[in-house]
Amino acid sequence: MNYETVIKRSKKMVERNNQEVRVIYMLLEHVLNLPTSHILANLEEEIDENKLEEFSELLAEYVVDEKPVAYILGYTYFYNLKLTVNNDVFIPRKETEELVGIVIDLLKDKEDMIVADIATGSGNIAISVKKNLKVDKMYAVDISDKALDVASKNASDNDADIHFINGDLLQPLIDNDLKVDVIISNPPYIKEGYPLSNAVYNHEPHLALFAKKDGMENYERILVQSKQVLNDGGYIFFEIGFDQGQRMIDLIKRYYPNDKYEIRKDLSGNDRFVIIEKISN
């Protein structure tokens, strides 16, 4: 069977389920170790039977099992970094790349910073920030040992010096009397019971998805705990849900009433990013 026939048949399967056609090319690139440009330029070329079988199995995982393509491939790309992912970690999203861009832009002129990435997951935030800013020490905390195993591998693969700590939000920093200049967190923020796609609900770790108090519990706990951790003049950066902007403002006014804050929108026009600058003690 040649490339053209495989692509046409695969498109019918994918489009029937309203799934993404681009995944066909991602899987072909992965199996054949060839760029899409070569495949499209050589549509009459025959595919090795073993490669075809491997591709068909992976496509079935995507179409039938609705498994996210990042989990099928075992990796994804984030801020120009190749990161290992599996179902022990949340798959990094494009919005979080926007968050990292905001952090880098705001802090690009600062030096010798001590930074903490809370609920690090795959380590995507910690690693990308460490590699793009003048960070003296980067802590990355997660409650899941399995997630930290993935994050540690990603840090090693991308030559990033990260101090990984198992624990619940900022508590391990408090326990060790550690102070930081910057806190960054994209914690679980989906309210319990919120409807999700099968691909997300059935495959991504619920520990990394859901939070109590309509999704706001982790933000409130971090703000409370940060009082013992964040240095004066320091920053807190959050990624939030599209409908959580006003509730976040309410929390900020409760716990950081005299400090500067800003809610920024993502590229889709939704409230998505929070910046708090600590002015007072």
N, C-alpha and C positions, 0 to 999 in steps of 0.2 A: 504494500500500500504506500502511495506517495504522500508527500506533505500536504498537497492540495486536498486530497480526499480525506485525510485525517482531520484537517482543519474544518472542512465543510461539515463533516459528520459531528464533530465536537461542537461546532457552533449551534447546530440544531438542538443538541442536548442541553447546552447552557442556556440558550435563549428560551427554550420551553419552560425553564424554571426561573426566568427573569434574573439570571445570574450574570456575572461579568465576563464578557468575551475575552478581555485582556488576560484572564487567568490561563486560557489555553496557551497563549504564547509564553507566559511565564513558566508553565509546566514543560512545554517543549524545550525552551532554553535550558531548563534545569536537567532534563533527561538527556538531551542530545549534546549538551555543552557547546551550543552554538548560539550566536546572536539571532534575534528575530529577523534582522536584515538579511542574513544568509538564507534563512528558511524561506522567506518571501521571494528571494531572488532565484530560488532553486525548487520551485513547487513540484516539479516532476520527479525530483529525487526520491528514491525509495527509502523507507525507514526500516532499519533492522528489526526483525521480529521480536527480539528480546527487549529492545528499546520501546517498541510499540506496546508490548504487554505492560511494561513499567509505566508508560504514559497513561494507558487506559486505566490502570489501577489507581493512579494518583487522581485522574480526572473523576473517577467514581467517588473518591473520598470527598471531592469538592461538590459534585453535583448531587449525589445520593445522600452522603452523610452530612453535607453542608459544613464541612470542616474548613476553617479559615485557611487561605492559601499559605499564610506565613507558617502555620503549624505543619502543613503538608511539606513545605520546603525545609522547615527547620531553621529558618532565618528570615530576617527582614532588614530593611535599611532605614536608618534614622539619622538625620543630620550628617549625611555622608559617611556614616559608620555602618558596617555590617555587623548585625547583632544576632546571636543565637536566641531563638524563642521556642518554647514548648508550652504545653498546657499547664505548667506550673506558674507561668507569668502572663500578665496582661499584654496584649500586642500593642506596642506604641502606636499612637495615632498622629495624624498630621497636625492636629491642634497643639499637641505637646511640642512639636517642632517650633510652632509659633511661640510658645511659652519660653523655650530655650533661647530663641532669637531675641525676645524681650529682655531676658536676664543678661545675655551677652552684651546687648546694646547699652543697657543701663549701667553695667558694671565694668565696661571695657577699660576704663581709665584707673580702676582701683587695683591695688597690689596686696600680696600677702594675706589674702582673705582666708578665713576658715568658714567652710560651707557645709551644710547638712542637707542631704536629699532624703526626705522622709517618705516611706512606702516606695522604695526604689524599684521594686519589680525586677525588670531585666537590666536595670542599671543605666537605662538610656539617658536619663537626665544627668545623673552624676558624671558619667563618662564624657558626654558631649560638653558639659560645662567645664569640667577639669581640663579638657584638651583645648578649650578656646578662651579661657580666662587665666589670669595670674592668681591661681589658687594655691595657697600654702598647704592646706590640708582639706581633704574632702571626706566627710563621713557619709555613709549610705546605710540607712536603716530599713529593715523589713522584718515583719513578724514571721515570715515563712522562711524556714531553712532551705527549702527547695528553690525558692526564688533567689535566695542569696547565692546558691550554687551556680545558677544561670548567670547572675550578675557578675560574680567573681570571674567566671570564664570569659564573659564579654570584656571585662576590664583588662584581663590578661591578653586577650586577642587583640585589643586596641591600644595596648601599651599605656594604660591609665593607672596611676597610683591612687587607689581608693581604699579607705578603711571601712570595711563592711562590718556591720553590727546587727546581731539578731535582737529584736526587741519590739515593743509596742510604741510606735510613734516616737516622741521625744524622751520617753522614760529612760532608756539606757544612757542618754546624754546627761540627764539629770542625776542618775545614779552614780555616774562617774565624774560629776562636777565639771562637765565640759561646757565651754562657752563658744558661741559661733557668731559670725558676722552676717551670715545669710542662711535663711531657711527656705528651701524650695520643696513643694509637695504637690503631687497629683494623686491624692489619696482616693480610695473608694468613695464615690459620691452619688451613686444611683440609689434612689429611695427603694426600699423593699416593696416588691410587688409591681414595679414599673415594667411594662411589657418590652421585651427585647427580642431581637431576631433569634431564630434557632441556632444560627452560627455562633452567636455570642453566648447565649444562655446555656447551650449544650456543651460548649467546648472551652470557654475561657473561665478561669478560676473565680468562683463567686466571692472568695475572700478579697479579691482585687476589684470587685464590682460594686457590691452593695454596702450601704451604711444606714444606720438608724437615724431617727429624728429627721425624716424626709431627706436623707442623704447628707445632712449637715453635721452629724456627730463628730466625725474626724476633724473637721475644720475647727469646731469649737474646742475640742480637746487640745489640738495643736496650739491654738491661740492661748489657752490657759497655761499650758506647759511652757510655751515660749517665754513667758515672763521670767523663768528661771534659767533660760539658756541664751537668749538673744542679747548681744551687746548693744549699748546705746549707739545710735546712728546706723543700726543694722536694718536689714530688709527681710520681709517675708513675701514669697511669691507663691500663689496658688493657681492651679487650674480648677475651674468650677463648672457645674452643669449650666446649660443654656438658660435655665429658669431660676437660678439660685442667686442672681446678682443682688436683689434687694435683701434677701435673708442674710447674705454675707455682709452687706453694709450694716445691718442690725447687729451682727456679732462684733464687727469691728468697733462700732460705737460703744458697745458694752465693755470690750476688753482693751481697746486702744483708743479711748475717746479723745485724747489730745495729740494724736499722731497723724501723719499724713497717709492718705490712701487714695487709690485710684482703681476703678473697674474698667478694663479694656475689653473691646469686642474682638472676636476672631474674624477671619476673612469672610465668614458667612453672615456677619453682622449680629452675632449673638454675644451676650455677656459671657466671657470665658476666662479672663485672667484678672488676678487681683495682685496689686502691689501695695505693700504697707511699709512705710519708713518709720522706724522707731525714733522718736525725738526725745520723749520723756523717760524717766526711770520707771 
